Amino acid sequence: MSGFSKGIGKVEVAVKWDPSPAGQPPTDLDLVAATYRAGDPHGDPAHVVHFDSRSPDGTIYLNRDSRDGQGFGWDEVMTLELDRLGEGYARVVVGVVIQQRPAHRTFAAVLAPGMRVREGYTVLAEDDFGGVLGATAATVAEFARNEAGNWEFHPGVHGFEDDPETFTRSMGRARPS
């Protein structure tokens, strides 16, 4: 590979799931993104983007938000304009959290969940959460700057058993090897 790569520029992370059966409480999955500063890339997030919010500089935002999985195609869609994100940021971690009201749910109880990460028309990753069925939340993508300052994508779905608030504080912590 030559040294001409510009890295990842603008990506879309999307989540879909089927609605709960009639008579059951709705299932609500939420996309969440956290940015981390270069000086503390595994510490506390500089800011967290979720429903009803966007990054202060407008580079990370939710395009579509669903509270029940009803609709066609992808129920939640988030755009990350990494190529516009300030140089002071070293990492962005994206996760999916299952709202725990009115009932406790894990991915095993979500009907037909799926996620996709893509840049333009190129699909970078797809998953059905089958590896984290007992989790209540999961990280689905990590983007990190390399030594040249370009963004790289690190795929992988990693489960958490936290409530939504705890998950947003811990989703970017370094995982034991």
C-alpha positions as CSV (number, residue, x, y, z in Angstrom):
1,M,0.0,0.0,0.0
2,S,1.4,3.4,-0.9
3,G,1.5,6.4,1.4
4,F,-1.2,8.2,-0.5
5,S,-4.1,7.0,1.7
6,K,-6.2,9.8,3.2
7,G,-7.9,7.5,5.7
8,I,-11.5,7.4,6.6
9,G,-13.4,10.6,5.8
10,K,-17.2,10.5,6.4
11,V,-19.0,7.4,7.7
12,E,-22.5,6.3,8.4
13,V,-23.4,3.9,11.2
14,A,-26.9,2.4,11.1
15,V,-28.9,0.0,13.3
16,K,-32.1,-1.8,12.6
17,W,-34.4,-4.1,14.5
18,D,-38.0,-5.5,14.2
19,P,-40.7,-4.1,16.4
20,S,-41.8,-6.0,19.5
21,P,-44.8,-8.4,19.1
22,A,-48.2,-6.9,19.7
23,G,-49.0,-6.5,23.3
24,Q,-45.3,-6.3,24.3
25,P,-43.5,-3.1,25.4
26,P,-41.5,-1.5,22.5
27,T,-37.8,-2.2,22.0
28,D,-35.7,1.0,21.8
29,L,-32.1,0.8,20.6
30,D,-30.0,4.0,20.5
31,L,-26.8,4.8,18.7
32,V,-24.2,6.6,20.8
33,A,-20.9,8.1,19.8
34,A,-18.1,9.4,22.1
35,T,-15.1,11.4,21.2
36,Y,-11.8,11.2,23.1
37,R,-9.0,13.7,23.2
38,A,-5.5,13.0,22.0
39,G,-4.1,13.5,25.5
40,D,-6.4,10.9,27.1
41,P,-7.6,8.6,24.3
42,H,-9.0,6.0,26.7
43,G,-10.2,8.3,29.5
44,D,-13.4,10.2,29.9
45,P,-15.2,11.2,26.7
46,A,-14.8,14.8,25.6
47,H,-18.5,14.7,24.5
48,V,-21.2,12.1,23.8
49,V,-23.6,12.2,21.0
50,H,-27.0,10.5,21.3
51,F,-30.7,11.2,20.6
52,D,-31.5,14.8,20.9
53,S,-27.9,15.9,20.7
54,R,-25.0,16.4,18.3
55,S,-21.3,17.2,18.6
56,P,-20.6,20.8,19.5
57,D,-18.8,21.3,16.1
58,G,-21.6,19.6,14.1
59,T,-19.3,16.7,12.9
60,I,-21.3,13.9,14.5
61,Y,-25.1,13.8,14.4
62,L,-28.1,11.5,14.4
63,N,-30.0,11.5,11.1
64,R,-32.7,9.1,12.1
65,D,-34.0,8.0,15.6
66,S,-36.6,5.3,16.3
67,R,-38.1,4.4,19.6
68,D,-39.7,1.1,18.5
69,G,-38.1,-0.3,15.4
70,Q,-41.1,0.4,13.2
71,G,-40.4,1.6,9.7
72,F,-38.5,0.5,6.6
73,G,-34.8,-0.2,6.4
74,W,-32.4,1.3,9.0
75,D,-34.2,2.6,12.1
76,E,-31.3,4.7,13.6
77,V,-28.6,6.3,11.4
78,M,-25.7,8.4,12.6
79,T,-23.2,10.3,10.5
80,L,-19.6,11.0,11.5
81,E,-17.7,13.5,9.5
82,L,-14.2,12.4,10.7
83,D,-12.4,14.5,8.1
84,R,-13.8,17.6,9.8
85,L,-13.2,16.6,13.4
86,G,-10.5,18.7,15.1
87,E,-7.0,17.5,15.4
88,G,-7.3,17.5,19.2
89,Y,-9.4,14.3,19.0
90,A,-7.7,10.9,18.7
91,R,-10.6,8.4,18.9
92,V,-14.3,8.1,18.3
93,V,-16.1,5.1,19.6
94,V,-19.7,4.2,18.5
95,G,-22.0,2.0,20.4
96,V,-25.6,0.7,20.6
97,V,-27.5,0.7,23.9
98,I,-30.8,-0.9,24.6
99,Q,-33.1,1.3,26.6
100,Q,-34.1,-0.6,29.8
101,R,-37.5,0.8,30.3
102,P,-40.1,-0.4,30.7
103,A,-38.5,-3.9,30.7
104,H,-34.9,-5.2,31.1
105,R,-33.6,-6.5,27.7
106,T,-30.5,-7.9,26.2
107,F,-29.7,-8.4,22.5
108,A,-31.1,-11.9,22.8
109,A,-34.6,-10.3,23.3
110,V,-34.3,-7.9,20.3
111,L,-36.0,-9.2,17.2
112,A,-33.7,-9.3,14.1
113,P,-31.1,-6.7,15.2
114,G,-28.5,-5.6,12.7
115,M,-25.8,-2.9,12.3
116,R,-23.8,-1.5,9.4
117,V,-20.9,0.8,9.1
118,R,-20.1,2.3,5.7
119,E,-18.1,5.0,4.0
120,G,-20.0,6.1,0.9
121,Y,-21.2,3.0,-0.8
122,T,-18.4,0.8,0.8
123,V,-19.6,-1.4,3.6
124,L,-16.9,-1.5,6.3
125,A,-18.7,-3.8,8.7
126,E,-22.0,-5.6,9.3
127,D,-23.1,-7.6,12.3
128,D,-26.3,-9.1,13.9
129,F,-25.1,-8.9,17.5
130,G,-25.0,-12.7,17.7
131,G,-21.7,-12.6,19.6
132,V,-23.1,-10.4,22.4
133,L,-26.6,-11.8,23.0
134,G,-26.4,-11.4,26.8
135,A,-25.3,-7.8,26.6
136,T,-27.5,-4.7,27.1
137,A,-25.1,-2.5,25.1
138,A,-22.2,-2.9,22.7
139,T,-19.5,-0.9,21.0
140,V,-19.7,-1.5,17.2
141,A,-17.0,0.7,15.7
142,E,-13.8,2.5,16.7
143,F,-12.1,5.2,14.6
144,A,-8.6,6.2,15.6
145,R,-6.0,8.6,14.2
146,N,-2.8,7.0,13.0
147,E,0.7,8.5,13.2
148,A,0.1,10.4,9.9
149,G,-3.1,11.9,11.4
150,N,-5.5,9.9,9.2
151,W,-8.5,8.1,10.6
152,E,-8.5,4.3,10.6
153,F,-11.5,2.0,11.2
154,H,-11.2,-0.7,13.8
155,P,-14.2,-3.1,13.5
156,G,-15.6,-5.3,16.3
157,V,-18.7,-5.7,18.4
158,H,-18.0,-5.8,22.1
159,G,-20.7,-6.3,24.6
160,F,-21.4,-4.5,27.9
161,E,-23.9,-5.2,30.7
162,D,-24.3,-1.6,31.8
163,D,-27.2,0.8,32.1
164,P,-27.2,3.5,29.3
165,E,-25.5,6.2,31.5
166,T,-22.7,3.9,32.7
167,F,-22.2,2.6,29.2
168,T,-21.5,6.1,27.8
169,R,-18.8,6.6,30.5
170,S,-17.1,3.3,30.0
171,M,-17.5,2.5,26.3
172,G,-14.1,3.9,25.4
173,R,-12.1,2.4,28.1
174,A,-9.2,0.2,27.1
175,R,-10.3,-3.5,27.1
176,P,-8.0,-6.1,28.6
177,S,-6.1,-8.1,26.0
